[in-house]
Amino acid sequence: MKALRPALCVLAPSVAGFIPPLRDALLYDRAAILHGEWWRLWSGHWMHFSPSHFFWNAVVIAGAGTWLEVRRPGLLGRFLFLAAPLLSVTFLFGAPTMAFYGGLSGLATGVVVLLALAQLARPQARRAWWLGVLALVGLKLGVDAFAPGPLFADFGGQVVRTSVLAHAMGAAAAILFFLSPARRSPLGVEPVLSTGSRS
């Protein structure tokens, strides 16, 4: 249960997304960001458009994020802190017609990719399993590119489009983060956990 706490802390700010005045103040809003509301570069990812939208993102973050936290304590928080504004800035320059954005799906994709890369770096890793996870992420990106709407989330009739750019950038951010010094612990040493199991 202790390992689940970081993932739950990551998800907690999403509660604000169900309070309309707070959601309006925190959602990724291109015009507002360009007028100086820089916090939205981070906060917009935690705002969701429906309970279903939040649920599916929460499942991925809670599962993959907890597993990542067990293997590499602190990595989840550092990745999300750096990746969130990177994705948002990409939207500003790469998707100028995207007026609003909300949801953790881009970051959740990144967490899954980061977990797979961290596992593949372990000598005792089941390489075929984690390469399969990366292949599934690639397949999901391909499906997102051609699917007429979201695969899982229900937006209750709202016109909400899946952002393939967000998911692709989440995966790219995970690869960049994994290759950078930022993934290392504050002391510059990766923690080593003693375990007799393989995963």
C-alpha atoms as a printed R data frame, in Angstrom:
    type eleno elety resid chain resno       x       y       z
1   ATOM     1    CA   MET     A     1   0.000   0.000   0.000
2   ATOM     2    CA   LYS     A     2   2.912   2.338   0.747
3   ATOM     3    CA   ALA     A     3   4.131   2.073  -2.857
4   ATOM     4    CA   LEU     A     4   0.664   3.110  -4.080
5   ATOM     5    CA   ARG     A     5   0.796   6.438  -2.247
6   ATOM     6    CA   PRO     A     6   2.886   8.350  -4.834
7   ATOM     7    CA   ALA     A     7   0.484   7.342  -7.614
8   ATOM     8    CA   LEU     A     8  -2.496   8.374  -5.490
9   ATOM     9    CA   CYS     A     9  -0.814  11.708  -4.762
10  ATOM    10    CA   VAL     A    10  -0.297  12.164  -8.503
11  ATOM    11    CA   LEU     A    11  -3.997  11.555  -9.133
12  ATOM    12    CA   ALA     A    12  -5.310  13.667  -6.233
13  ATOM    13    CA   PRO     A    13  -5.173  17.060  -8.034
14  ATOM    14    CA   SER     A    14  -7.571  15.663 -10.658
15  ATOM    15    CA   VAL     A    15 -10.380  16.118  -8.126
16  ATOM    16    CA   ALA     A    16 -10.234  19.831  -8.966
17  ATOM    17    CA   GLY     A    17 -11.361  18.941 -12.478
18  ATOM    18    CA   PHE     A    18 -14.830  18.082 -11.177
19  ATOM    19    CA   ILE     A    19 -15.305  21.559  -9.687
20  ATOM    20    CA   PRO     A    20 -16.180  23.794 -12.683
21  ATOM    21    CA   PRO     A    21 -14.577  27.061 -11.464
22  ATOM    22    CA   LEU     A    22 -11.337  25.260 -10.616
23  ATOM    23    CA   ARG     A    23 -11.320  23.323 -13.862
24  ATOM    24    CA   ASP     A    24 -11.758  26.549 -15.814
25  ATOM    25    CA   ALA     A    25  -8.779  28.067 -13.970
26  ATOM    26    CA   LEU     A    26  -6.505  25.034 -14.400
27  ATOM    27    CA   LEU     A    27  -7.383  23.524 -17.795
28  ATOM    28    CA   TYR     A    28  -4.864  23.836 -20.638
29  ATOM    29    CA   ASP     A    29  -6.226  26.930 -22.380
30  ATOM    30    CA   ARG     A    30  -4.022  28.132 -25.226
31  ATOM    31    CA   ALA     A    31  -5.178  31.739 -25.109
32  ATOM    32    CA   ALA     A    32  -4.806  31.967 -21.328
33  ATOM    33    CA   ILE     A    33  -1.302  30.469 -21.416
34  ATOM    34    CA   LEU     A    34  -0.209  32.931 -24.079
35  ATOM    35    CA   HIS     A    35  -1.485  35.681 -21.781
36  ATOM    36    CA   GLY     A    36   0.793  34.548 -18.963
37  ATOM    37    CA   GLU     A    37  -1.135  31.844 -17.089
38  ATOM    38    CA   TRP     A    38   1.872  29.504 -17.147
39  ATOM    39    CA   TRP     A    39   0.635  27.167 -14.413
40  ATOM    40    CA   ARG     A    40  -1.738  25.672 -16.964
41  ATOM    41    CA   LEU     A    41   1.286  24.061 -18.657
42  ATOM    42    CA   TRP     A    42   1.310  21.671 -15.675
43  ATOM    43    CA   SER     A    43  -2.211  21.742 -14.281
44  ATOM    44    CA   GLY     A    44  -4.056  21.164 -17.559
45  ATOM    45    CA   HIS     A    45  -3.016  17.519 -17.638
46  ATOM    46    CA   TRP     A    46  -4.859  16.823 -14.381
47  ATOM    47    CA   MET     A    47  -8.178  18.208 -15.595
48  ATOM    48    CA   HIS     A    48 -10.615  15.676 -17.114
49  ATOM    49    CA   PHE     A    49 -13.805  16.023 -19.121
50  ATOM    50    CA   SER     A    50 -15.797  13.189 -17.528
51  ATOM    51    CA   PRO     A    51 -15.547  10.596 -14.736
52  ATOM    52    CA   SER     A    52 -14.888   7.941 -17.387
53  ATOM    53    CA   HIS     A    53 -12.046  10.027 -18.820
54  ATOM    54    CA   PHE     A    54 -10.481  10.257 -15.361
55  ATOM    55    CA   PHE     A    55 -11.093   6.576 -14.536
56  ATOM    56    CA   TRP     A    56  -9.147   5.141 -17.472
57  ATOM    57    CA   ASN     A    57  -6.228   7.498 -16.929
58  ATOM    58    CA   ALA     A    58  -6.252   6.744 -13.203
59  ATOM    59    CA   VAL     A    59  -6.106   2.986 -13.828
60  ATOM    60    CA   VAL     A    60  -2.975   3.356 -15.948
61  ATOM    61    CA   ILE     A    61  -1.244   5.859 -13.651
62  ATOM    62    CA   ALA     A    62  -2.066   3.868 -10.512
63  ATOM    63    CA   GLY     A    63  -0.892   0.579 -12.005
64  ATOM    64    CA   ALA     A    64   2.172   1.573 -14.012
65  ATOM    65    CA   GLY     A    65   3.071   4.433 -11.666
66  ATOM    66    CA   THR     A    66   3.049   2.219  -8.583
67  ATOM    67    CA   TRP     A    67   5.146  -0.435 -10.314
68  ATOM    68    CA   LEU     A    68   7.615   2.243 -11.436
69  ATOM    69    CA   GLU     A    69   7.769   3.675  -7.921
70  ATOM    70    CA   VAL     A    70   8.566   0.243  -6.481
71  ATOM    71    CA   ARG     A    71  11.430  -0.246  -8.933
72  ATOM    72    CA   ARG     A    72  12.722   3.333  -9.048
73  ATOM    73    CA   PRO     A    73  11.495   5.432  -6.100
74  ATOM    74    CA   GLY     A    74  11.057   9.096  -7.025
75  ATOM    75    CA   LEU     A    75  11.203   8.535 -10.781
76  ATOM    76    CA   LEU     A    76   7.445   8.988 -11.265
77  ATOM    77    CA   GLY     A    77   7.345  12.451  -9.731
78  ATOM    78    CA   ARG     A    78  10.441  13.715 -11.538
79  ATOM    79    CA   PHE     A    79   9.165  12.472 -14.883
80  ATOM    80    CA   LEU     A    80   5.717  14.029 -14.512
81  ATOM    81    CA   PHE     A    81   7.120  17.361 -13.311
82  ATOM    82    CA   LEU     A    82   9.353  17.650 -16.389
83  ATOM    83    CA   ALA     A    83   7.149  15.970 -18.989
84  ATOM    84    CA   ALA     A    84   3.923  17.897 -18.294
85  ATOM    85    CA   PRO     A    85   5.189  21.305 -19.473
86  ATOM    86    CA   LEU     A    86   7.118  19.673 -22.328
87  ATOM    87    CA   LEU     A    87   3.876  18.227 -23.702
88  ATOM    88    CA   SER     A    88   2.049  21.516 -23.217
89  ATOM    89    CA   VAL     A    89   4.718  23.556 -24.983
90  ATOM    90    CA   THR     A    90   4.568  21.025 -27.825
91  ATOM    91    CA   PHE     A    91   0.822  21.690 -28.080
92  ATOM    92    CA   LEU     A    92   1.440  25.448 -28.207
93  ATOM    93    CA   PHE     A    93   3.796  25.190 -31.168
94  ATOM    94    CA   GLY     A    94   2.774  21.912 -32.793
95  ATOM    95    CA   ALA     A    95  -1.004  22.106 -32.462
96  ATOM    96    CA   PRO     A    96  -2.009  25.771 -32.759
97  ATOM    97    CA   THR     A    97  -5.655  24.842 -33.407
98  ATOM    98    CA   MET     A    98  -5.918  22.987 -30.071
99  ATOM    99    CA   ALA     A    99  -7.625  25.604 -27.919
100 ATOM   100    CA   PHE     A   100  -8.130  23.360 -24.875
101 ATOM   101    CA   TYR     A   101  -6.605  20.160 -23.581
102 ATOM   102    CA   GLY     A   102  -7.229  18.041 -20.513
103 ATOM   103    CA   GLY     A   103  -6.357  14.581 -19.271
104 ATOM   104    CA   LEU     A   104  -3.455  12.487 -18.082
105 ATOM   105    CA   SER     A   105  -3.443  10.139 -21.066
106 ATOM   106    CA   GLY     A   106  -0.319  11.619 -22.665
107 ATOM   107    CA   LEU     A   107   1.587  11.418 -19.394
108 ATOM   108    CA   ALA     A   108   0.123   7.972 -18.664
109 ATOM   109    CA   THR     A   109   1.498   6.749 -21.997
110 ATOM   110    CA   GLY     A   110   4.859   8.116 -20.950
111 ATOM   111    CA   VAL     A   111   4.722   6.374 -17.580
112 ATOM   112    CA   VAL     A   112   4.055   3.019 -19.268
113 ATOM   113    CA   VAL     A   113   6.970   3.548 -21.671
114 ATOM   114    CA   LEU     A   114   9.246   4.685 -18.837
115 ATOM   115    CA   LEU     A   115   8.320   1.617 -16.778
116 ATOM   116    CA   ALA     A   116   9.104  -0.672 -19.722
117 ATOM   117    CA   LEU     A   117  12.464   1.014 -20.310
118 ATOM   118    CA   ALA     A   118  13.350   0.840 -16.613
119 ATOM   119    CA   GLN     A   119  12.484  -2.846 -16.554
120 ATOM   120    CA   LEU     A   120  14.456  -3.569 -19.719
121 ATOM   121    CA   ALA     A   121  17.501  -1.975 -18.076
122 ATOM   122    CA   ARG     A   122  17.439  -4.624 -15.345
123 ATOM   123    CA   PRO     A   123  19.694  -7.639 -16.044
124 ATOM   124    CA   GLN     A   124  17.026 -10.115 -14.900
125 ATOM   125    CA   ALA     A   125  14.201  -8.512 -16.875
126 ATOM   126    CA   ARG     A   126  11.820 -10.552 -18.990
127 ATOM   127    CA   ARG     A   127  12.811  -8.775 -22.159
128 ATOM   128    CA   ALA     A   128  10.164 -10.292 -24.411
129 ATOM   129    CA   TRP     A   129   7.413  -9.166 -22.023
130 ATOM   130    CA   TRP     A   130   8.572  -5.547 -21.828
131 ATOM   131    CA   LEU     A   131   9.357  -5.300 -25.527
132 ATOM   132    CA   GLY     A   132   5.796  -6.531 -26.030
133 ATOM   133    CA   VAL     A   133   4.530  -3.694 -23.803
134 ATOM   134    CA   LEU     A   134   6.390  -1.172 -25.969
135 ATOM   135    CA   ALA     A   135   4.945  -2.794 -29.093
136 ATOM   136    CA   LEU     A   136   1.440  -2.487 -27.644
137 ATOM   137    CA   VAL     A   137   2.031   1.208 -26.944
138 ATOM   138    CA   GLY     A   138   3.071   1.615 -30.585
139 ATOM   139    CA   LEU     A   139  -0.040  -0.250 -31.712
140 ATOM   140    CA   LYS     A   140  -2.231   1.953 -29.510
141 ATOM   141    CA   LEU     A   141  -0.692   5.071 -31.078
142 ATOM   142    CA   GLY     A   142  -1.501   3.686 -34.521
143 ATOM   143    CA   VAL     A   143  -5.092   2.943 -33.525
144 ATOM   144    CA   ASP     A   144  -5.467   6.434 -32.002
145 ATOM   145    CA   ALA     A   145  -4.349   7.959 -35.292
146 ATOM   146    CA   PHE     A   146  -7.180   6.328 -37.242
147 ATOM   147    CA   ALA     A   147  -9.951   5.686 -34.697
148 ATOM   148    CA   PRO     A   148 -12.943   8.042 -35.050
149 ATOM   149    CA   GLY     A   149 -13.079   8.610 -31.286
150 ATOM   150    CA   PRO     A   150 -11.703   7.509 -27.909
151 ATOM   151    CA   LEU     A   151 -11.359   3.744 -27.446
152 ATOM   152    CA   PHE     A   152 -12.364   3.588 -23.784
153 ATOM   153    CA   ALA     A   153 -13.417   6.919 -22.286
154 ATOM   154    CA   ASP     A   154 -17.028   8.091 -22.488
155 ATOM   155    CA   PHE     A   155 -17.455  11.864 -22.656
156 ATOM   156    CA   GLY     A   156 -21.219  11.889 -22.298
157 ATOM   157    CA   GLY     A   157 -21.944  13.494 -25.648
158 ATOM   158    CA   GLN     A   158 -19.280  16.195 -25.374
159 ATOM   159    CA   VAL     A   159 -17.230  16.790 -28.513
160 ATOM   160    CA   VAL     A   160 -13.803  15.705 -27.285
161 ATOM   161    CA   ARG     A   161 -11.112  14.404 -29.622
162 ATOM   162    CA   THR     A   162  -8.249  12.098 -28.739
163 ATOM   163    CA   SER     A   163  -4.895  13.845 -29.093
164 ATOM   164    CA   VAL     A   164  -2.503  11.483 -30.860
165 ATOM   165    CA   LEU     A   165   0.164  14.161 -30.440
166 ATOM   166    CA   ALA     A   166  -0.222  14.012 -26.638
167 ATOM   167    CA   HIS     A   167   0.203  10.234 -26.569
168 ATOM   168    CA   ALA     A   168   3.148  10.239 -28.985
169 ATOM   169    CA   MET     A   169   4.855  13.060 -27.106
170 ATOM   170    CA   GLY     A   170   4.282  11.253 -23.807
171 ATOM   171    CA   ALA     A   171   6.141   8.245 -25.200
172 ATOM   172    CA   ALA     A   172   8.902  10.451 -26.651
173 ATOM   173    CA   ALA     A   173   9.260  12.341 -23.366
174 ATOM   174    CA   ALA     A   174   9.718   9.036 -21.528
175 ATOM   175    CA   ILE     A   175  12.517   7.994 -23.891
176 ATOM   176    CA   LEU     A   176  14.258  11.372 -23.554
177 ATOM   177    CA   PHE     A   177  13.858  11.318 -19.784
178 ATOM   178    CA   PHE     A   178  15.218   7.774 -19.527
179 ATOM   179    CA   LEU     A   179  18.311   8.730 -21.524
180 ATOM   180    CA   SER     A   180  18.910  11.926 -19.535
181 ATOM   181    CA   PRO     A   181  20.605  12.462 -16.155
182 ATOM   182    CA   ALA     A   182  17.243  13.666 -14.787
183 ATOM   183    CA   ARG     A   183  16.102  10.078 -14.218
184 ATOM   184    CA   ARG     A   184  18.792   9.508 -11.620
185 ATOM   185    CA   SER     A   185  18.152   9.959  -7.921
186 ATOM   186    CA   PRO     A   186  19.146  13.285  -6.269
187 ATOM   187    CA   LEU     A   187  22.379  11.633  -5.110
188 ATOM   188    CA   GLY     A   188  23.119  10.497  -8.646
189 ATOM   189    CA   VAL     A   189  22.767   6.820  -7.772
190 ATOM   190    CA   GLU     A   190  19.986   4.541  -8.888
191 ATOM   191    CA   PRO     A   191  18.451   2.746  -5.892
192 ATOM   192    CA   VAL     A   192  18.971  -0.993  -5.850
193 ATOM   193    CA   LEU     A   193  16.148  -3.107  -4.491
194 ATOM   194    CA   SER     A   194  16.706  -6.612  -3.231
195 ATOM   195    CA   THR     A   195  14.127  -9.047  -4.501
196 ATOM   196    CA   GLY     A   196  13.928 -12.672  -5.391
197 ATOM   197    CA   SER     A   197  11.147 -12.313  -7.914
198 ATOM   198    CA   ARG     A   198  11.235 -11.459 -11.580
199 ATOM   199    CA   SER     A   199   8.874  -9.074 -13.339
